[in-house]
Amino acid sequence: MEYETFMNTLATVTKLLYLLIGTDRVNLSVTYAEEDEHLTDENEEYRIQGSILIAVQRLDGKSAKIL
């Protein structure tokens, strides 16, 4: 990954973190099965399967490759 691409990705992940911290309507967890995700019903909380920590860890690995 080139440095400029990395910096753009880092900025996007930072915006995502602030978005997730700033709302109570989005729940992100590795324990949700994909079938349990709620992404379309605006009356319910959004449940998303995944981990922001794993995404940041992968981004850190990419930054180490740049150096």
CHARMM-style PDB file with segment names, atoms N, HN, CA, C and O in Angstrom:
ATOM      1  N   MET     1       0.853  -1.168   0.000  1.00  0.00      PROA
ATOM      2  CA  MET     1       0.000   0.000   0.000  1.00  0.00      PROA
ATOM      3  C   MET     1       0.900   1.232   0.000  1.00  0.00      PROA
ATOM      4  O   MET     1       1.839   1.321   0.790  1.00  0.00      PROA
ATOM      5  N   GLU     2       0.617   2.157  -0.866  1.00  0.00      PROA
ATOM      6  HN  GLU     2      -0.147   2.085  -1.508  1.00  0.00      PROA
ATOM      7  CA  GLU     2       1.395   3.381  -0.935  1.00  0.00      PROA
ATOM      8  C   GLU     2       1.021   4.310   0.225  1.00  0.00      PROA
ATOM      9  O   GLU     2      -0.059   4.202   0.806  1.00  0.00      PROA
ATOM     10  N   TYR     3       1.937   5.217   0.541  1.00  0.00      PROA
ATOM     11  HN  TYR     3       2.814   5.305   0.069  1.00  0.00      PROA
ATOM     12  CA  TYR     3       1.759   6.112   1.684  1.00  0.00      PROA
ATOM     13  C   TYR     3       0.483   6.941   1.568  1.00  0.00      PROA
ATOM     14  O   TYR     3      -0.263   7.062   2.540  1.00  0.00      PROA
ATOM     15  N   GLU     4       0.224   7.507   0.406  1.00  0.00      PROA
ATOM     16  HN  GLU     4       0.830   7.409  -0.383  1.00  0.00      PROA
ATOM     17  CA  GLU     4      -0.966   8.344   0.227  1.00  0.00      PROA
ATOM     18  C   GLU     4      -2.244   7.535   0.425  1.00  0.00      PROA
ATOM     19  O   GLU     4      -3.192   8.007   1.052  1.00  0.00      PROA
ATOM     20  N   THR     5      -2.265   6.331  -0.103  1.00  0.00      PROA
ATOM     21  HN  THR     5      -1.495   5.948  -0.612  1.00  0.00      PROA
ATOM     22  CA  THR     5      -3.423   5.457   0.071  1.00  0.00      PROA
ATOM     23  C   THR     5      -3.611   5.114   1.541  1.00  0.00      PROA
ATOM     24  O   THR     5      -4.733   5.105   2.048  1.00  0.00      PROA
ATOM     25  N   PHE     6      -2.503   4.832   2.222  1.00  0.00      PROA
ATOM     26  HN  PHE     6      -1.592   4.839   1.810  1.00  0.00      PROA
ATOM     27  CA  PHE     6      -2.568   4.534   3.649  1.00  0.00      PROA
ATOM     28  C   PHE     6      -3.154   5.711   4.427  1.00  0.00      PROA
ATOM     29  O   PHE     6      -4.020   5.516   5.280  1.00  0.00      PROA
ATOM     30  N   MET     7      -2.698   6.912   4.146  1.00  0.00      PROA
ATOM     31  HN  MET     7      -1.994   7.070   3.453  1.00  0.00      PROA
ATOM     32  CA  MET     7      -3.178   8.087   4.869  1.00  0.00      PROA
ATOM     33  C   MET     7      -4.664   8.330   4.607  1.00  0.00      PROA
ATOM     34  O   MET     7      -5.390   8.725   5.520  1.00  0.00      PROA
ATOM     35  N   ASN     8      -5.122   8.103   3.388  1.00  0.00      PROA
ATOM     36  HN  ASN     8      -4.533   7.783   2.647  1.00  0.00      PROA
ATOM     37  CA  ASN     8      -6.553   8.227   3.078  1.00  0.00      PROA
ATOM     38  C   ASN     8      -7.359   7.180   3.837  1.00  0.00      PROA
ATOM     39  O   ASN     8      -8.439   7.471   4.353  1.00  0.00      PROA
ATOM     40  N   THR     9      -6.831   5.966   3.902  1.00  0.00      PROA
ATOM     41  HN  THR     9      -5.954   5.729   3.483  1.00  0.00      PROA
ATOM     42  CA  THR     9      -7.505   4.900   4.637  1.00  0.00      PROA
ATOM     43  C   THR     9      -7.560   5.227   6.120  1.00  0.00      PROA
ATOM     44  O   THR     9      -8.592   5.029   6.762  1.00  0.00      PROA
ATOM     45  N   LEU    10      -6.465   5.723   6.666  1.00  0.00      PROA
ATOM     46  HN  LEU    10      -5.627   5.883   6.145  1.00  0.00      PROA
ATOM     47  CA  LEU    10      -6.417   6.104   8.077  1.00  0.00      PROA
ATOM     48  C   LEU    10      -7.440   7.195   8.383  1.00  0.00      PROA
ATOM     49  O   LEU    10      -8.121   7.132   9.406  1.00  0.00      PROA
ATOM     50  N   ALA    11      -7.554   8.180   7.522  1.00  0.00      PROA
ATOM     51  HN  ALA    11      -7.001   8.231   6.690  1.00  0.00      PROA
ATOM     52  CA  ALA    11      -8.533   9.252   7.722  1.00  0.00      PROA
ATOM     53  C   ALA    11      -9.960   8.708   7.691  1.00  0.00      PROA
ATOM     54  O   ALA    11     -10.808   9.137   8.473  1.00  0.00      PROA
ATOM     55  N   THR    12     -10.221   7.776   6.799  1.00  0.00      PROA
ATOM     56  HN  THR    12      -9.532   7.427   6.164  1.00  0.00      PROA
ATOM     57  CA  THR    12     -11.555   7.184   6.698  1.00  0.00      PROA
ATOM     58  C   THR    12     -11.879   6.351   7.930  1.00  0.00      PROA
ATOM     59  O   THR    12     -12.995   6.419   8.445  1.00  0.00      PROA
ATOM     60  N   VAL    13     -10.919   5.566   8.410  1.00  0.00      PROA
ATOM     61  HN  VAL    13     -10.012   5.511   7.992  1.00  0.00      PROA
ATOM     62  CA  VAL    13     -11.130   4.759   9.614  1.00  0.00      PROA
ATOM     63  C   VAL    13     -11.358   5.672  10.818  1.00  0.00      PROA
ATOM     64  O   VAL    13     -12.189   5.368  11.674  1.00  0.00      PROA
ATOM     65  N   THR    14     -10.641   6.768  10.892  1.00  0.00      PROA
ATOM     66  HN  THR    14      -9.966   7.015  10.197  1.00  0.00      PROA
ATOM     67  CA  THR    14     -10.830   7.723  11.984  1.00  0.00      PROA
ATOM     68  C   THR    14     -12.240   8.301  11.962  1.00  0.00      PROA
ATOM     69  O   THR    14     -12.881   8.405  13.007  1.00  0.00      PROA
ATOM     70  N   LYS    15     -12.727   8.675  10.790  1.00  0.00      PROA
ATOM     71  HN  LYS    15     -12.206   8.590   9.941  1.00  0.00      PROA
ATOM     72  CA  LYS    15     -14.099   9.180  10.666  1.00  0.00      PROA
ATOM     73  C   LYS    15     -15.103   8.116  11.093  1.00  0.00      PROA
ATOM     74  O   LYS    15     -16.090   8.419  11.764  1.00  0.00      PROA
ATOM     75  N   LEU    16     -14.847   6.870  10.703  1.00  0.00      PROA
ATOM     76  HN  LEU    16     -14.045   6.624  10.158  1.00  0.00      PROA
ATOM     77  CA  LEU    16     -15.736   5.773  11.076  1.00  0.00      PROA
ATOM     78  C   LEU    16     -15.764   5.587  12.589  1.00  0.00      PROA
ATOM     79  O   LEU    16     -16.831   5.380  13.166  1.00  0.00      PROA
ATOM     80  N   LEU    17     -14.608   5.660  13.232  1.00  0.00      PROA
ATOM     81  HN  LEU    17     -13.741   5.828  12.762  1.00  0.00      PROA
ATOM     82  CA  LEU    17     -14.554   5.526  14.688  1.00  0.00      PROA
ATOM     83  C   LEU    17     -15.374   6.614  15.371  1.00  0.00      PROA
ATOM     84  O   LEU    17     -16.142   6.327  16.289  1.00  0.00      PROA
ATOM     85  N   TYR    18     -15.219   7.857  14.932  1.00  0.00      PROA
ATOM     86  HN  TYR    18     -14.595   8.091  14.187  1.00  0.00      PROA
ATOM     87  CA  TYR    18     -15.996   8.945  15.518  1.00  0.00      PROA
ATOM     88  C   TYR    18     -17.488   8.758  15.277  1.00  0.00      PROA
ATOM     89  O   TYR    18     -18.299   9.074  16.146  1.00  0.00      PROA
ATOM     90  N   LEU    19     -17.850   8.257  14.126  1.00  0.00      PROA
ATOM     91  HN  LEU    19     -17.191   8.000  13.420  1.00  0.00      PROA
ATOM     92  CA  LEU    19     -19.254   7.991  13.820  1.00  0.00      PROA
ATOM     93  C   LEU    19     -19.813   6.914  14.744  1.00  0.00      PROA
ATOM     94  O   LEU    19     -20.913   7.059  15.278  1.00  0.00      PROA
ATOM     95  N   LEU    20     -19.056   5.833  14.934  1.00  0.00      PROA
ATOM     96  HN  LEU    20     -18.162   5.715  14.501  1.00  0.00      PROA
ATOM     97  CA  LEU    20     -19.508   4.742  15.796  1.00  0.00      PROA
ATOM     98  C   LEU    20     -19.591   5.174  17.257  1.00  0.00      PROA
ATOM     99  O   LEU    20     -20.509   4.774  17.972  1.00  0.00      PROA
ATOM    100  N   ILE    21     -18.639   5.986  17.700  1.00  0.00      PROA
ATOM    101  HN  ILE    21     -17.893   6.311  17.119  1.00  0.00      PROA
ATOM    102  CA  ILE    21     -18.643   6.466  19.082  1.00  0.00      PROA
ATOM    103  C   ILE    21     -19.800   7.430  19.316  1.00  0.00      PROA
ATOM    104  O   ILE    21     -20.368   7.464  20.408  1.00  0.00      PROA
ATOM    105  N   GLY    22     -20.147   8.201  18.317  1.00  0.00      PROA
ATOM    106  HN  GLY    22     -19.685   8.175  17.430  1.00  0.00      PROA
ATOM    107  CA  GLY    22     -21.149   9.247  18.453  1.00  0.00      PROA
ATOM    108  C   GLY    22     -22.592   8.801  18.351  1.00  0.00      PROA
ATOM    109  O   GLY    22     -23.491   9.631  18.483  1.00  0.00      PROA
ATOM    110  N   THR    23     -22.846   7.545  18.126  1.00  0.00      PROA
ATOM    111  HN  THR    23     -22.115   6.871  18.019  1.00  0.00      PROA
ATOM    112  CA  THR    23     -24.227   7.082  17.983  1.00  0.00      PROA
ATOM    113  C   THR    23     -24.472   5.838  18.827  1.00  0.00      PROA
ATOM    114  O   THR    23     -23.586   5.005  19.019  1.00  0.00      PROA
ATOM    115  N   ASP    24     -25.701   5.739  19.323  1.00  0.00      PROA
ATOM    116  HN  ASP    24     -26.420   6.415  19.167  1.00  0.00      PROA
ATOM    117  CA  ASP    24     -26.106   4.545  20.070  1.00  0.00      PROA
ATOM    118  C   ASP    24     -26.888   3.581  19.182  1.00  0.00      PROA
ATOM    119  O   ASP    24     -27.272   2.497  19.622  1.00  0.00      PROA
ATOM    120  N   ARG    25     -27.118   3.972  17.952  1.00  0.00      PROA
ATOM    121  HN  ARG    25     -26.806   4.852  17.595  1.00  0.00      PROA
ATOM    122  CA  ARG    25     -27.943   3.153  17.058  1.00  0.00      PROA
ATOM    123  C   ARG    25     -27.161   2.099  16.293  1.00  0.00      PROA
ATOM    124  O   ARG    25     -27.755   1.286  15.585  1.00  0.00      PROA
ATOM    125  N   VAL    26     -25.840   2.097  16.422  1.00  0.00      PROA
ATOM    126  HN  VAL    26     -25.357   2.757  16.997  1.00  0.00      PROA
ATOM    127  CA  VAL    26     -25.014   1.134  15.696  1.00  0.00      PROA
ATOM    128  C   VAL    26     -24.274   0.265  16.697  1.00  0.00      PROA
ATOM    129  O   VAL    26     -23.552   0.770  17.558  1.00  0.00      PROA
ATOM    130  N   ASN    27     -24.455  -1.033  16.580  1.00  0.00      PROA
ATOM    131  HN  ASN    27     -25.040  -1.443  15.881  1.00  0.00      PROA
ATOM    132  CA  ASN    27     -23.728  -1.987  17.409  1.00  0.00      PROA
ATOM    133  C   ASN    27     -22.854  -2.834  16.510  1.00  0.00      PROA
ATOM    134  O   ASN    27     -23.332  -3.422  15.540  1.00  0.00      PROA
ATOM    135  N   LEU    28     -21.584  -2.896  16.829  1.00  0.00      PROA
ATOM    136  HN  LEU    28     -21.195  -2.418  17.616  1.00  0.00      PROA
ATOM    137  CA  LEU    28     -20.605  -3.646  16.054  1.00  0.00      PROA
ATOM    138  C   LEU    28     -20.047  -4.735  16.951  1.00  0.00      PROA
ATOM    139  O   LEU    28     -19.539  -4.439  18.032  1.00  0.00      PROA
ATOM    140  N   SER    29     -20.129  -5.987  16.527  1.00  0.00      PROA
ATOM    141  HN  SER    29     -20.542  -6.228  15.648  1.00  0.00      PROA
ATOM    142  CA  SER    29     -19.666  -7.088  17.365  1.00  0.00      PROA
ATOM    143  C   SER    29     -19.254  -8.273  16.510  1.00  0.00      PROA
ATOM    144  O   SER    29     -19.836  -8.532  15.456  1.00  0.00      PROA
ATOM    145  N   VAL    30     -18.236  -8.991  16.981  1.00  0.00      PROA
ATOM    146  HN  VAL    30     -17.763  -8.780  17.836  1.00  0.00      PROA
ATOM    147  CA  VAL    30     -17.822 -10.205  16.284  1.00  0.00      PROA
ATOM    148  C   VAL    30     -18.742 -11.366  16.621  1.00  0.00      PROA
ATOM    149  O   VAL    30     -18.687 -12.410  15.971  1.00  0.00      PROA
ATOM    150  N   THR    31     -19.594 -11.195  17.639  1.00  0.00      PROA
ATOM    151  HN  THR    31     -19.639 -10.347  18.167  1.00  0.00      PROA
ATOM    152  CA  THR    31     -20.474 -12.287  18.046  1.00  0.00      PROA
ATOM    153  C   THR    31     -21.758 -12.369  17.228  1.00  0.00      PROA
ATOM    154  O   THR    31     -22.470 -13.370  17.308  1.00  0.00      PROA
ATOM    155  N   TYR    32     -22.068 -11.341  16.445  1.00  0.00      PROA
ATOM    156  HN  TYR    32     -21.489 -10.528  16.380  1.00  0.00      PROA
ATOM    157  CA  TYR    32     -23.254 -11.395  15.597  1.00  0.00      PROA
ATOM    158  C   TYR    32     -22.990 -12.305  14.404  1.00  0.00      PROA
ATOM    159  O   TYR    32     -21.942 -12.228  13.764  1.00  0.00      PROA
ATOM    160  N   ALA    33     -23.951 -13.158  14.122  1.00  0.00      PROA
ATOM    161  HN  ALA    33     -24.802 -13.220  14.642  1.00  0.00      PROA
ATOM    162  CA  ALA    33     -23.890 -13.931  12.880  1.00  0.00      PROA
ATOM    163  C   ALA    33     -24.368 -13.017  11.753  1.00  0.00      PROA
ATOM    164  O   ALA    33     -25.133 -12.081  11.984  1.00  0.00      PROA
ATOM    165  N   GLU    34     -23.917 -13.295  10.549  1.00  0.00      PROA
ATOM    166  HN  GLU    34     -23.295 -14.055  10.362  1.00  0.00      PROA
ATOM    167  CA  GLU    34     -24.328 -12.451   9.419  1.00  0.00      PROA
ATOM    168  C   GLU    34     -25.844 -12.423   9.269  1.00  0.00      PROA
ATOM    169  O   GLU    34     -26.408 -11.417   8.839  1.00  0.00      PROA
ATOM    170  N   GLU    35     -26.506 -13.524   9.620  1.00  0.00      PROA
ATOM    171  HN  GLU    35     -26.048 -14.341   9.969  1.00  0.00      PROA
ATOM    172  CA  GLU    35     -27.964 -13.582   9.508  1.00  0.00      PROA
ATOM    173  C   GLU    35     -28.643 -12.660  10.515  1.00  0.00      PROA
ATOM    174  O   GLU    35     -29.787 -12.257  10.305  1.00  0.00      PROA
ATOM    175  N   ASP    36     -27.948 -12.315  11.620  1.00  0.00      PROA
ATOM    176  HN  ASP    36     -27.019 -12.642  11.791  1.00  0.00      PROA
ATOM    177  CA  ASP    36     -28.523 -11.473  12.664  1.00  0.00      PROA
ATOM    178  C   ASP    36     -28.285  -9.987  12.435  1.00  0.00      PROA
ATOM    179  O   ASP    36     -28.737  -9.157  13.224  1.00  0.00      PROA
ATOM    180  N   GLU    37     -27.583  -9.648  11.363  1.00  0.00      PROA
ATOM    181  HN  GLU    37     -27.216 -10.322  10.722  1.00  0.00      PROA
ATOM    182  CA  GLU    37     -27.323  -8.241  11.083  1.00  0.00      PROA
ATOM    183  C   GLU    37     -28.628  -7.525  10.752  1.00  0.00      PROA
ATOM    184  O   GLU    37     -29.483  -8.067  10.052  1.00  0.00      PROA
ATOM    185  N   HSD    38     -28.770  -6.315  11.256  1.00  0.00      PROA
ATOM    186  HN  HSD    38     -28.075  -5.876  11.825  1.00  0.00      PROA
ATOM    187  CA  HSD    38     -29.900  -5.454  10.911  1.00  0.00      PROA
ATOM    188  C   HSD    38     -29.315  -4.221  10.261  1.00  0.00      PROA
ATOM    189  O   HSD    38     -28.677  -3.407  10.929  1.00  0.00      PROA
ATOM    190  N   LEU    39     -29.525  -4.074   8.967  1.00  0.00      PROA
ATOM    191  HN  LEU    39     -30.043  -4.735   8.425  1.00  0.00      PROA
ATOM    192  CA  LEU    39     -28.944  -2.948   8.243  1.00  0.00      PROA
ATOM    193  C   LEU    39     -29.979  -2.087   7.540  1.00  0.00      PROA
ATOM    194  O   LEU    39     -29.670  -0.969   7.126  1.00  0.00      PROA
ATOM    195  N   THR    40     -31.196  -2.582   7.398  1.00  0.00      PROA
ATOM    196  HN  THR    40     -31.447  -3.489   7.734  1.00  0.00      PROA
ATOM    197  CA  THR    40     -32.169  -1.863   6.580  1.00  0.00      PROA
ATOM    198  C   THR    40     -33.347  -1.288   7.353  1.00  0.00      PROA
ATOM    199  O   THR    40     -33.960  -0.324   6.895  1.00  0.00      PROA
ATOM    200  N   ASP    41     -33.684  -1.850   8.513  1.00  0.00      PROA
ATOM    201  HN  ASP    41     -33.187  -2.633   8.885  1.00  0.00      PROA
ATOM    202  CA  ASP    41     -34.841  -1.377   9.271  1.00  0.00      PROA
ATOM    203  C   ASP    41     -34.445  -0.163  10.109  1.00  0.00      PROA
ATOM    204  O   ASP    41     -33.700  -0.298  11.080  1.00  0.00      PROA
ATOM    205  N   GLU    42     -34.936   1.016   9.744  1.00  0.00      PROA
ATOM    206  HN  GLU    42     -35.541   1.126   8.956  1.00  0.00      PROA
ATOM    207  CA  GLU    42     -34.554   2.251  10.432  1.00  0.00      PROA
ATOM    208  C   GLU    42     -35.139   2.354  11.834  1.00  0.00      PROA
ATOM    209  O   GLU    42     -34.702   3.197  12.618  1.00  0.00      PROA
ATOM    210  N   ASN    43     -36.121   1.512  12.166  1.00  0.00      PROA
ATOM    211  HN  ASN    43     -36.475   0.828  11.529  1.00  0.00      PROA
ATOM    212  CA  ASN    43     -36.735   1.558  13.487  1.00  0.00      PROA
ATOM    213  C   ASN    43     -35.955   0.755  14.521  1.00  0.00      PROA
ATOM    214  O   ASN    43     -36.188   0.909  15.720  1.00  0.00      PROA
ATOM    215  N   GLU    44     -35.054  -0.081  14.089  1.00  0.00      PROA
ATOM    216  HN  GLU    44     -34.865  -0.207  13.115  1.00  0.00      PROA
ATOM    217  CA  GLU    44     -34.252  -0.890  15.002  1.00  0.00      PROA
ATOM    218  C   GLU    44     -32.807  -0.432  14.964  1.00  0.00      PROA
ATOM    219  O   GLU    44     -32.373   0.243  14.031  1.00  0.00      PROA
ATOM    220  N   GLU    45     -32.057  -0.820  16.021  1.00  0.00      PROA
ATOM    221  HN  GLU    45     -32.409  -1.368  16.780  1.00  0.00      PROA
ATOM    222  CA  GLU    45     -30.630  -0.523  16.034  1.00  0.00      PROA
ATOM    223  C   GLU    45     -29.948  -1.313  14.927  1.00  0.00      PROA
ATOM    224  O   GLU    45     -30.349  -2.430  14.601  1.00  0.00      PROA
ATOM    225  N   TYR    46     -28.919  -0.716  14.363  1.00  0.00      PROA
ATOM    226  HN  TYR    46     -28.593   0.191  14.628  1.00  0.00      PROA
ATOM    227  CA  TYR    46     -28.140  -1.414  13.347  1.00  0.00      PROA
ATOM    228  C   TYR    46     -27.181  -2.361  14.047  1.00  0.00      PROA
ATOM    229  O   TYR    46     -26.422  -1.942  14.921  1.00  0.00      PROA
ATOM    230  N   ARG    47     -27.208  -3.626  13.676  1.00  0.00      PROA
ATOM    231  HN  ARG    47     -27.825  -3.966  12.967  1.00  0.00      PROA
ATOM    232  CA  ARG    47     -26.274  -4.615  14.215  1.00  0.00      PROA
ATOM    233  C   ARG    47     -25.394  -5.083  13.073  1.00  0.00      PROA
ATOM    234  O   ARG    47     -25.881  -5.586  12.061  1.00  0.00      PROA
ATOM    235  N   ILE    48     -24.092  -4.913  13.247  1.00  0.00      PROA
ATOM    236  HN  ILE    48     -23.696  -4.504  14.070  1.00  0.00      PROA
ATOM    237  CA  ILE    48     -23.138  -5.234  12.198  1.00  0.00      PROA
ATOM    238  C   ILE    48     -22.114  -6.211  12.743  1.00  0.00      PROA
ATOM    239  O   ILE    48     -21.548  -5.996  13.815  1.00  0.00      PROA
ATOM    240  N   GLN    49     -21.879  -7.278  12.008  1.00  0.00      PROA
ATOM    241  HN  GLN    49     -22.339  -7.452  11.137  1.00  0.00      PROA
ATOM    242  CA  GLN    49     -20.900  -8.276  12.404  1.00  0.00      PROA
ATOM    243  C   GLN    49     -19.524  -7.822  11.955  1.00  0.00      PROA
ATOM    244  O   GLN    49     -19.311  -7.557  10.771  1.00  0.00      PROA
ATOM    245  N   GLY    50     -18.582  -7.729  12.897  1.00  0.00      PROA
ATOM    246  HN  GLY    50     -18.755  -7.944  13.858  1.00  0.00      PROA
ATOM    247  CA  GLY    50     -17.223  -7.325  12.557  1.00  0.00      PROA
ATOM    248  C   GLY    50     -16.498  -6.761  13.758  1.00  0.00      PROA
ATOM    249  O   GLY    50     -17.048  -6.715  14.858  1.00  0.00      PROA
ATOM    250  N   SER    51     -15.268  -6.333  13.553  1.00  0.00      PROA
ATOM    251  HN  SER    51     -14.821  -6.370  12.660  1.00  0.00      PROA
ATOM    252  CA  SER    51     -14.462  -5.787  14.637  1.00  0.00      PROA
ATOM    253  C   SER    51     -13.630  -4.619  14.124  1.00  0.00      PROA
ATOM    254  O   SER    51     -12.839  -4.773  13.193  1.00  0.00      PROA
ATOM    255  N   ILE    52     -13.810  -3.465  14.729  1.00  0.00      PROA
ATOM    256  HN  ILE    52     -14.452  -3.340  15.485  1.00  0.00      PROA
ATOM    257  CA  ILE    52     -13.011  -2.305  14.347  1.00  0.00      PROA
ATOM    258  C   ILE    52     -11.565  -2.503  14.779  1.00  0.00      PROA
ATOM    259  O   ILE    52     -10.654  -1.980  14.137  1.00  0.00      PROA
ATOM    260  N   LEU    53     -11.341  -3.249  15.855  1.00  0.00      PROA
ATOM    261  HN  LEU    53     -12.081  -3.673  16.377  1.00  0.00      PROA
ATOM    262  CA  LEU    53      -9.971  -3.501  16.311  1.00  0.00      PROA
ATOM    263  C   LEU    53      -9.180  -4.305  15.294  1.00  0.00      PROA
ATOM    264  O   LEU    53      -8.003  -4.032  15.059  1.00  0.00      PROA
ATOM    265  N   ILE    54      -9.821  -5.294  14.692  1.00  0.00      PROA
ATOM    266  HN  ILE    54     -10.777  -5.516  14.883  1.00  0.00      PROA
ATOM    267  CA  ILE    54      -9.146  -6.091  13.667  1.00  0.00      PROA
ATOM    268  C   ILE    54      -8.834  -5.220  12.454  1.00  0.00      PROA
ATOM    269  O   ILE    54      -7.766  -5.347  11.856  1.00  0.00      PROA
ATOM    270  N   ALA    55      -9.754  -4.346  12.092  1.00  0.00      PROA
ATOM    271  HN  ALA    55     -10.623  -4.244  12.577  1.00  0.00      PROA
ATOM    272  CA  ALA    55      -9.511  -3.452  10.955  1.00  0.00      PROA
ATOM    273  C   ALA    55      -8.331  -2.524  11.230  1.00  0.00      PROA
ATOM    274  O   ALA    55      -7.495  -2.307  10.352  1.00  0.00      PROA
ATOM    275  N   VAL    56      -8.258  -1.977  12.443  1.00  0.00      PROA
ATOM    276  HN  VAL    56      -8.936  -2.153  13.155  1.00  0.00      PROA
ATOM    277  CA  VAL    56      -7.146  -1.096  12.798  1.00  0.00      PROA
ATOM    278  C   VAL    56      -5.842  -1.881  12.866  1.00  0.00      PROA
ATOM    279  O   VAL    56      -4.794  -1.374  12.468  1.00  0.00      PROA
ATOM    280  N   GLN    57      -5.897  -3.108  13.364  1.00  0.00      PROA
ATOM    281  HN  GLN    57      -6.749  -3.520  13.687  1.00  0.00      PROA
ATOM    282  CA  GLN    57      -4.698  -3.952  13.413  1.00  0.00      PROA
ATOM    283  C   GLN    57      -4.175  -4.229  12.002  1.00  0.00      PROA
ATOM    284  O   GLN    57      -2.967  -4.185  11.773  1.00  0.00      PROA
ATOM    285  N   ARG    58      -5.048  -4.507  11.080  1.00  0.00      PROA
ATOM    286  HN  ARG    58      -6.030  -4.543  11.266  1.00  0.00      PROA
ATOM    287  CA  ARG    58      -4.634  -4.728   9.688  1.00  0.00      PROA
ATOM    288  C   ARG    58      -4.038  -3.456   9.089  1.00  0.00      PROA
ATOM    289  O   ARG    58      -3.052  -3.508   8.354  1.00  0.00      PROA
ATOM    290  N   LEU    59      -4.644  -2.322   9.408  1.00  0.00      PROA
ATOM    291  HN  LEU    59      -5.445  -2.279  10.005  1.00  0.00      PROA
ATOM    292  CA  LEU    59      -4.118  -1.048   8.932  1.00  0.00      PROA
ATOM    293  C   LEU    59      -2.722  -0.798   9.495  1.00  0.00      PROA
ATOM    294  O   LEU    59      -1.851  -0.290   8.789  1.00  0.00      PROA
ATOM    295  N   ASP    60      -2.504  -1.151  10.757  1.00  0.00      PROA
ATOM    296  HN  ASP    60      -3.211  -1.564  11.331  1.00  0.00      PROA
ATOM    297  CA  ASP    60      -1.187  -1.008  11.374  1.00  0.00      PROA
ATOM    298  C   ASP    60      -0.168  -1.894  10.666  1.00  0.00      PROA
ATOM    299  O   ASP    60       0.971  -1.478  10.451  1.00  0.00      PROA
ATOM    300  N   GLY    61      -0.566  -3.106  10.305  1.00  0.00      PROA
ATOM    301  HN  GLY    61      -1.491  -3.443  10.480  1.00  0.00      PROA
ATOM    302  CA  GLY    61       0.327  -3.996   9.563  1.00  0.00      PROA
ATOM    303  C   GLY    61       0.719  -3.417   8.217  1.00  0.00      PROA
ATOM    304  O   GLY    61       1.865  -3.542   7.785  1.00  0.00      PROA
ATOM    305  N   LYS    62      -0.238  -2.785   7.560  1.00  0.00      PROA
ATOM    306  HN  LYS    62      -1.169  -2.683   7.911  1.00  0.00      PROA
ATOM    307  CA  LYS    62       0.054  -2.152   6.271  1.00  0.00      PROA
ATOM    308  C   LYS    62       1.019  -0.981   6.445  1.00  0.00      PROA
ATOM    309  O   LYS    62       1.896  -0.769   5.607  1.00  0.00      PROA
ATOM    310  N   SER    63       0.861  -0.221   7.529  1.00  0.00      PROA
ATOM    311  HN  SER    63       0.148  -0.394   8.210  1.00  0.00      PROA
ATOM    312  CA  SER    63       1.766   0.911   7.752  1.00  0.00      PROA
ATOM    313  C   SER    63       3.187   0.429   8.006  1.00  0.00      PROA
ATOM    314  O   SER    63       4.146   1.083   7.597  1.00  0.00      PROA
ATOM    315  N   ALA    64       3.330  -0.711   8.679  1.00  0.00      PROA
ATOM    316  HN  ALA    64       2.550  -1.242   9.012  1.00  0.00      PROA
ATOM    317  CA  ALA    64       4.666  -1.269   8.919  1.00  0.00      PROA
ATOM    318  C   ALA    64       5.325  -1.677   7.606  1.00  0.00      PROA
ATOM    319  O   ALA    64       6.541  -1.551   7.460  1.00  0.00      PROA
ATOM    320  N   LYS    65       4.541  -2.160   6.657  1.00  0.00      PROA
ATOM    321  HN  LYS    65       3.553  -2.262   6.775  1.00  0.00      PROA
ATOM    322  CA  LYS    65       5.086  -2.547   5.351  1.00  0.00      PROA
ATOM    323  C   LYS    65       5.581  -1.327   4.575  1.00  0.00      PROA
ATOM    324  O   LYS    65       6.537  -1.422   3.806  1.00  0.00      PROA
ATOM    325  N   ILE    66       4.928  -0.179   4.779  1.00  0.00      PROA
ATOM    326  HN  ILE    66       4.152  -0.102   5.404  1.00  0.00      PROA
ATOM    327  CA  ILE    66       5.349   1.041   4.096  1.00  0.00      PROA
ATOM    328  C   ILE    66       6.724   1.471   4.575  1.00  0.00      PROA
ATOM    329  O   ILE    66       7.567   1.899   3.787  1.00  0.00      PROA
ATOM    330  N   LEU    67       6.937   1.351   5.883  1.00  0.00      PROA
ATOM    331  HN  LEU    67       6.252   1.003   6.523  1.00  0.00      PROA
ATOM    332  CA  LEU    67       8.201   1.799   6.462  1.00  0.00      PROA
ATOM    333  C   LEU    67       9.304   0.872   6.043  1.00  0.00      PROA
ATOM    334  OT1 LEU    67      10.457   1.072   6.425  1.00  0.00      PROA
TER     335      LEU     67
END
